[in-house]
């Protein structure tokens, strides 16, 4: 018996130290980022580049991974994958070399795939992992050809001087359109979210979807001069896709699938805003990427909390959540409100910036934007009413661990407090 107890104690001790180390590392990185914003230093050398957007994405990665570590119950199985994803993301967002950016952009798929297939508990997780790999790798192959074309000047800083050298711009953006994902390339995302464990869903929603938007903004100097004829089409498809996926959310019954499709709708608006190639559009896209990363990660965490109590994600099975699970009902209301860009969250500021950029691009875009906002409000309010009201079918649930409520509070604070510091998101 002692032979079994001692290794278990040592393992738990190592995991506890690992959690403390990762949390301390995350806090120290956040302090360094705050110092960066105090002095506004732009770091650039042959292999490393840190501007505002890099720092915002690194800050989002650190907060997300720190919260995932705090909320995870399977850390003894997933700590290696989570650490690998954090390290790769930090290197990706600080890379100035296009080839190293591509290698890290693809490398992050490996720990993500292992996290979905090895830690996930759903029966179709292998199929979801195959969908993820096929979509992203096939779409990324043209990108490496375009990067090799610029092999003599491979840095992002030198893209401004190379704008006129190529005519086939689609090869530079296909990988990012799939990663965001753009409507028609989005089929891998709901499968990956539904089959992934809570850690995988939170990482996918918080950071990995933002790699596409980050790549598009990084390659924007190269795309601007020759991409004007196509950006109207991509914006139109994105907005139409946002309307269709929002309508799909209204009839969804699975909570995870609903939040995954709502992510497609939000990323469609972000993509349309980026395609305007307007500075205000870039500001709005960065704001919305950060805000969506925090809010959707919190929603996936709450879905997992509800699932552990009721052992189902079917919306029809939930009634009277405010009686059977009163603590989570408050947080459910808060983050659903943030998901529809209620003030004073930074989601509202992001939507205002995106709307002004899109109207400046084409006044007709106002009508699909209004329709998207209406559909998002409908399915969000319907979700809250269907899950919290009516007569409950279950008894009062036991309270969750306090660390989960602390994680939700950490998700909430940046969304509220950063509204007074919007200059952080300026390029």
C-alpha positions as CSV (number, residue, x, y, z in Angstrom):
1,X,0.0,0.0,0.0
2,X,2.8,2.4,0.9
3,X,4.4,1.7,-2.5
4,X,1.3,3.2,-4.1
5,X,0.8,6.1,-1.7
6,X,4.3,7.5,-1.9
7,X,4.3,7.9,-5.8
8,X,0.8,9.4,-5.7
9,X,1.9,12.0,-3.0
10,X,5.0,12.9,-4.9
11,X,3.0,13.3,-8.1
12,X,0.5,15.5,-6.5
13,X,3.3,17.6,-4.9
14,X,4.9,18.0,-8.4
15,X,1.6,19.1,-9.9
16,X,1.0,21.6,-7.1
17,X,4.5,23.0,-7.7
18,X,3.9,23.1,-11.4
19,X,0.6,25.0,-11.0
20,X,2.3,27.5,-8.7
21,X,5.2,27.9,-11.1
22,X,2.9,28.5,-14.1
23,X,0.8,31.0,-12.2
24,X,3.8,32.9,-10.9
25,X,5.3,32.9,-14.4
26,X,2.0,34.2,-15.9
27,X,1.8,36.9,-13.2
28,X,5.4,38.0,-13.8
29,X,4.8,38.1,-17.6
30,X,1.7,40.3,-17.0
31,X,3.8,42.7,-14.9
32,X,6.4,42.9,-17.7
33,X,3.6,43.6,-20.2
34,X,2.3,46.4,-18.0
35,X,5.8,47.9,-17.8
36,X,5.9,47.7,-21.6
37,X,2.7,49.7,-21.8
38,X,4.1,52.2,-19.4
39,X,7.2,52.9,-21.4
40,X,5.8,52.0,-24.9
41,X,9.0,50.2,-26.1
42,X,8.8,48.4,-29.5
43,X,11.3,45.5,-29.6
44,X,12.6,44.4,-33.0
45,X,15.5,42.3,-34.1
46,X,16.1,39.5,-36.6
47,X,13.9,37.0,-34.8
48,X,11.7,38.9,-32.4
49,X,9.2,41.7,-32.9
50,X,6.8,43.0,-30.2
51,X,4.4,45.8,-31.1
52,X,1.0,46.5,-29.5
53,X,-0.9,43.6,-31.2
54,X,1.8,41.1,-30.2
55,X,1.6,42.2,-26.6
56,X,-2.2,42.1,-26.6
57,X,-2.1,38.5,-27.9
58,X,0.6,37.5,-25.5
59,X,-1.4,39.0,-22.6
60,X,-4.5,37.1,-23.8
61,X,-2.5,33.8,-24.0
62,X,-1.1,34.2,-20.5
63,X,-4.4,35.1,-18.9
64,X,-6.1,32.2,-20.7
65,X,-3.5,29.6,-19.8
66,X,-3.4,30.8,-16.2
67,X,-7.2,30.4,-15.9
68,X,-7.1,27.0,-17.6
69,X,-4.5,25.8,-15.1
70,X,-6.6,27.0,-12.2
71,X,-9.8,25.5,-13.4
72,X,-8.5,22.1,-14.7
73,X,-9.3,18.9,-12.9
74,X,-7.2,16.7,-15.2
75,X,-4.0,18.7,-14.9
76,X,-1.9,15.5,-14.3
77,X,-2.8,14.4,-17.8
78,X,-2.9,17.7,-19.7
79,X,-0.1,19.8,-18.1
80,X,2.4,18.9,-20.8
81,X,0.1,19.9,-23.6
82,X,-1.0,23.1,-22.0
83,X,2.6,24.1,-21.3
84,X,3.6,23.3,-24.9
85,X,0.7,25.4,-26.3
86,X,1.7,28.4,-24.1
87,X,5.3,28.3,-25.1
88,X,4.5,28.0,-28.8
89,X,2.0,30.8,-28.6
90,X,4.4,33.1,-26.9
91,X,7.0,32.4,-29.6
92,X,4.4,32.8,-32.4
93,X,3.2,36.2,-31.3
94,X,6.7,37.5,-30.8
95,X,8.2,36.2,-34.1
96,X,9.4,38.6,-36.7
97,X,10.6,36.1,-39.2
98,X,7.8,34.9,-41.6
99,X,9.2,31.3,-41.9
100,X,9.5,30.8,-38.1
101,X,6.0,32.3,-37.7
102,X,4.7,29.7,-40.2
103,X,6.5,26.8,-38.4
104,X,5.1,27.9,-35.0
105,X,1.7,28.6,-36.5
106,X,1.5,24.9,-37.6
107,X,3.4,23.5,-34.6
108,X,0.6,24.6,-32.2
109,X,-1.7,22.1,-33.9
110,X,0.2,19.1,-32.5
111,X,-0.4,19.7,-28.7
112,X,-3.9,20.8,-29.5
113,X,-4.7,17.6,-31.4
114,X,-3.2,15.5,-28.6
115,X,-5.2,17.5,-26.0
116,X,-8.5,16.8,-28.0
117,X,-7.8,13.1,-28.7
118,X,-6.1,12.0,-25.5
119,X,-7.9,14.1,-22.8
120,X,-11.3,14.3,-24.5
121,X,-14.0,11.9,-23.4
122,X,-16.4,12.2,-26.4
123,X,-16.7,9.2,-28.8
124,X,-16.0,11.1,-32.0
125,X,-12.9,13.1,-30.8
126,X,-10.6,11.3,-33.3
127,X,-12.8,12.4,-36.2
128,X,-12.8,16.0,-34.8
129,X,-9.0,15.9,-34.6
130,X,-8.7,14.7,-38.2
131,X,-11.0,17.5,-39.4
132,X,-8.9,20.0,-37.5
133,X,-5.6,18.8,-39.1
134,X,-6.9,18.4,-42.6
135,X,-8.6,21.8,-42.8
136,X,-5.7,23.7,-41.3
137,X,-2.7,21.9,-42.9
138,X,-4.2,21.9,-46.5
139,X,-5.0,25.6,-46.2
140,X,-1.6,26.4,-44.9
141,X,0.4,24.8,-47.8
142,X,-0.1,27.8,-50.1
143,X,1.2,30.1,-47.3
144,X,4.6,28.4,-47.2
145,X,4.9,28.9,-50.9
146,X,4.2,32.6,-50.6
147,X,6.7,32.9,-47.7
148,X,9.4,31.1,-49.6
149,X,8.8,33.6,-52.5
150,X,10.0,36.3,-50.0
151,X,13.0,34.3,-48.8
152,X,15.4,37.2,-49.5
153,X,13.5,39.6,-47.1
154,X,11.6,37.3,-44.7
155,X,10.8,39.8,-41.9
156,X,7.4,41.3,-41.3
157,X,9.0,44.8,-41.1
158,X,10.2,44.6,-44.7
159,X,6.7,43.7,-46.1
160,X,6.0,47.4,-46.9
161,X,8.8,47.5,-49.5
162,X,7.7,44.2,-51.1
163,X,4.0,45.0,-51.7
164,X,4.3,45.1,-55.5
165,X,6.2,41.9,-56.1
166,X,3.3,39.4,-56.3
167,X,-0.2,39.2,-57.7
168,X,-1.6,36.0,-56.1
169,X,-2.7,37.4,-52.7
170,X,-5.0,34.6,-51.9
171,X,-2.1,32.3,-51.0
172,X,-1.2,34.5,-48.1
173,X,-4.6,34.6,-46.5
174,X,-6.2,31.1,-47.0
175,X,-4.5,29.7,-43.9
176,X,-5.8,32.6,-41.8
177,X,-9.3,32.4,-43.2
178,X,-9.5,28.7,-42.2
179,X,-8.0,29.4,-38.8
180,X,-10.4,32.2,-37.8
181,X,-12.6,30.5,-39.3
182,X,-14.3,32.2,-42.2
183,X,-17.8,30.9,-43.1
184,X,-17.6,27.9,-45.5
185,X,-14.3,27.0,-43.9
186,X,-15.7,26.6,-40.4
187,X,-16.9,23.0,-40.3
188,X,-13.9,21.8,-38.2
189,X,-14.6,24.3,-35.4
190,X,-18.0,23.0,-33.9
191,X,-16.7,19.4,-34.1
192,X,-13.4,20.4,-32.3
193,X,-15.3,22.3,-29.6
194,X,-17.9,19.6,-29.0
195,X,-15.4,16.8,-28.8
196,X,-12.7,18.6,-26.9
197,X,-12.3,18.7,-23.1
198,X,-12.9,21.9,-21.3
199,X,-9.2,22.8,-21.5
200,X,-9.2,22.3,-25.2
201,X,-12.4,24.3,-25.7
202,X,-11.1,27.2,-23.6
203,X,-7.7,27.3,-25.5
204,X,-9.4,27.1,-28.9
205,X,-11.9,29.9,-28.1
206,X,-9.5,32.1,-26.3
207,X,-6.3,32.1,-28.3
208,X,-6.1,29.7,-31.2
209,X,-8.9,31.3,-33.2
210,X,-7.1,34.6,-32.8
211,X,-4.1,33.4,-34.7
212,X,-6.0,33.9,-38.0
213,X,-6.8,37.5,-37.2
214,X,-3.3,38.2,-35.9
215,X,-1.8,36.7,-39.2
216,X,-4.1,38.8,-41.4
217,X,-3.1,42.0,-39.5
218,X,0.6,41.1,-39.7
219,X,0.3,40.5,-43.5
220,X,-1.9,43.6,-44.1
221,X,0.9,45.7,-45.7
222,X,1.4,43.0,-48.3
223,X,-2.3,42.5,-49.0
224,X,-3.4,46.1,-49.2
225,X,-2.1,47.1,-52.6
226,X,-3.4,44.2,-54.6
227,X,-6.2,42.8,-52.5
228,X,-8.8,45.6,-52.9
229,X,-10.9,43.7,-55.6
230,X,-11.4,40.7,-53.3
231,X,-12.0,42.3,-49.9
232,X,-15.6,43.2,-50.7
233,X,-16.4,39.6,-51.5
234,X,-14.7,38.3,-48.3
235,X,-16.5,40.9,-46.2
236,X,-19.8,40.0,-47.8
237,X,-19.4,36.2,-47.3
238,X,-18.3,36.8,-43.7
239,X,-21.3,38.9,-42.8
240,X,-23.7,36.5,-44.6
241,X,-22.1,33.6,-42.8
242,X,-22.5,35.5,-39.5
243,X,-26.2,35.9,-40.1
244,X,-26.6,32.2,-41.0
245,X,-24.6,30.9,-38.0
246,X,-26.5,33.2,-35.7
247,X,-29.8,31.8,-37.1
248,X,-28.3,28.3,-36.6
249,X,-27.6,29.2,-32.9
250,X,-31.3,29.8,-32.3
251,X,-32.2,26.2,-33.1
252,X,-29.1,24.5,-31.5
253,X,-29.8,22.2,-28.6
254,X,-26.2,21.4,-27.5
255,X,-24.7,24.2,-25.3
256,X,-21.1,23.7,-26.6
257,X,-22.2,23.6,-30.2
258,X,-24.2,26.8,-29.7
259,X,-21.3,28.7,-28.3
260,X,-19.0,27.4,-31.0
261,X,-21.4,28.6,-33.8
262,X,-21.6,32.0,-32.0
263,X,-17.8,32.2,-32.2
264,X,-18.0,31.7,-35.9
265,X,-20.5,34.7,-36.1
266,X,-18.2,36.9,-34.0
267,X,-15.1,36.0,-36.0
268,X,-17.1,36.7,-39.2
269,X,-17.6,40.3,-38.0
270,X,-13.9,40.5,-37.1
271,X,-12.8,39.3,-40.5
272,X,-15.1,41.8,-42.3
273,X,-13.6,44.6,-40.2
274,X,-10.1,43.5,-41.0
275,X,-10.9,43.3,-44.7
276,X,-11.8,47.0,-44.8
277,X,-8.0,47.7,-44.3
278,X,-9.0,50.7,-42.2
279,X,-7.1,51.6,-39.0
280,X,-10.3,51.9,-37.0
281,X,-11.3,48.5,-38.4
282,X,-8.0,47.0,-37.1
283,X,-8.6,48.6,-33.7
284,X,-12.1,47.1,-33.5
285,X,-10.9,43.7,-34.6
286,X,-8.1,43.6,-32.0
287,X,-10.6,44.7,-29.3
288,X,-13.2,42.1,-30.3
289,X,-10.6,39.3,-30.5
290,X,-9.4,40.0,-27.0
291,X,-13.0,40.4,-25.6
292,X,-14.3,37.3,-27.4
293,X,-11.3,35.3,-26.2
294,X,-12.2,36.1,-22.6
295,X,-16.0,35.9,-22.8
296,X,-16.2,32.7,-24.8
297,X,-13.6,31.0,-22.6
298,X,-15.7,31.8,-19.6
299,X,-18.9,30.5,-21.3
300,X,-17.2,27.2,-22.1
301,X,-16.0,26.9,-18.4
302,X,-19.6,27.5,-17.2
303,X,-21.0,24.9,-19.6
304,X,-18.5,22.4,-18.1
305,X,-19.6,23.4,-14.6
306,X,-23.3,22.8,-15.6
307,X,-22.3,19.5,-17.3
308,X,-20.6,18.1,-14.2
309,X,-23.8,18.8,-12.2
310,X,-26.4,17.6,-14.6
311,X,-24.4,15.3,-16.9
312,X,-26.0,16.7,-20.1
313,X,-25.5,19.7,-22.4
314,X,-29.0,19.6,-23.9
315,X,-30.7,22.9,-23.4
316,X,-34.1,21.2,-23.2
317,X,-32.9,19.4,-20.1
318,X,-32.3,22.6,-18.1
319,X,-35.2,24.3,-16.4
320,X,-35.1,26.6,-13.4
321,X,-31.4,26.8,-13.2
322,X,-31.8,29.8,-10.9
323,X,-33.3,27.5,-8.3
324,X,-31.2,24.4,-8.7
325,X,-27.9,26.1,-9.3
326,X,-28.2,29.8,-8.1
327,X,-24.5,30.7,-8.0
328,X,-23.9,29.9,-11.7
329,X,-27.0,31.8,-12.8
330,X,-25.5,35.1,-11.9
331,X,-22.3,34.4,-13.9
332,X,-24.4,33.0,-16.7
333,X,-26.3,36.3,-16.9
334,X,-23.1,38.4,-16.8
335,X,-21.3,36.6,-19.6
336,X,-24.3,36.2,-21.8
337,X,-24.8,40.0,-21.5
338,X,-21.1,40.5,-22.4
339,X,-21.5,38.1,-25.3
340,X,-24.1,40.5,-26.8
341,X,-21.8,43.5,-26.2
342,X,-23.6,45.1,-23.2
343,X,-21.9,48.0,-21.6
344,X,-19.5,48.6,-19.9
345,X,-17.5,45.7,-21.5
346,X,-14.9,46.2,-24.2
347,X,-17.0,44.1,-26.5
348,X,-19.2,47.2,-27.0
349,X,-16.2,49.4,-27.9
350,X,-15.0,46.8,-30.3
351,X,-18.4,46.6,-32.1
352,X,-18.6,50.4,-32.3
353,X,-15.2,50.6,-33.9
354,X,-16.0,47.7,-36.3
355,X,-19.4,49.3,-37.2
356,X,-17.8,52.7,-38.0
357,X,-15.2,51.1,-40.1
358,X,-17.7,48.9,-42.1
359,X,-20.1,51.8,-42.7
360,X,-17.1,53.9,-43.9
361,X,-16.3,51.0,-46.2
362,X,-19.8,50.6,-47.6
363,X,-23.0,52.0,-46.1
364,X,-25.0,48.9,-47.2
365,X,-23.2,46.8,-44.6
366,X,-25.2,48.5,-41.9
367,X,-28.2,46.3,-42.7
368,X,-26.5,42.9,-42.2
369,X,-24.7,44.2,-39.2
370,X,-28.1,45.2,-37.6
371,X,-29.4,41.7,-38.5
372,X,-26.4,40.0,-36.9
373,X,-26.8,42.0,-33.7
374,X,-30.5,41.2,-33.6
375,X,-29.9,37.4,-34.1
376,X,-27.2,37.4,-31.5
377,X,-29.4,39.0,-29.0
378,X,-32.3,36.6,-29.8
379,X,-30.3,33.4,-29.3
380,X,-28.5,34.8,-26.2
381,X,-31.6,35.9,-24.4
382,X,-33.4,32.7,-25.5
383,X,-30.6,30.6,-24.1
384,X,-30.7,32.4,-20.7
385,X,-34.5,32.2,-20.4
386,X,-34.7,28.5,-21.4
387,X,-32.0,27.5,-19.0
388,X,-32.8,29.6,-15.9
389,X,-36.6,29.9,-15.8
390,X,-39.5,27.5,-15.5
391,X,-39.9,24.8,-12.9
392,X,-36.7,22.9,-12.2
393,X,-36.4,19.2,-12.9
394,X,-33.6,18.6,-10.5
395,X,-32.8,19.2,-6.8
396,X,-30.5,21.9,-5.5
397,X,-27.0,21.3,-6.8
398,X,-24.0,21.4,-4.5
399,X,-21.8,24.5,-4.8
400,X,-18.8,24.2,-7.1
401,X,-15.3,24.8,-5.9
402,X,-14.4,28.4,-5.2
403,X,-11.5,28.3,-7.7
404,X,-14.0,28.1,-10.5
405,X,-15.8,31.3,-9.4
406,X,-12.3,32.9,-9.1
407,X,-11.6,31.9,-12.7
408,X,-14.9,33.5,-13.8
409,X,-14.0,36.7,-11.9
410,X,-10.5,36.7,-13.6
411,X,-12.3,36.4,-17.0
412,X,-14.6,39.3,-16.1
413,X,-12.1,41.9,-14.8
414,X,-10.2,42.6,-18.0
415,X,-13.5,42.9,-20.0
416,X,-14.7,45.6,-17.6
417,X,-11.5,47.4,-16.5
418,X,-9.9,47.7,-20.0
419,X,-12.7,50.0,-21.2
420,X,-10.9,52.8,-19.5
421,X,-7.5,51.9,-21.2
422,X,-8.5,51.5,-24.8
423,X,-5.2,53.0,-26.0
424,X,-3.6,49.6,-25.2
425,X,-5.3,48.2,-28.3
426,X,-4.0,50.9,-30.7
427,X,-1.4,49.7,-33.2
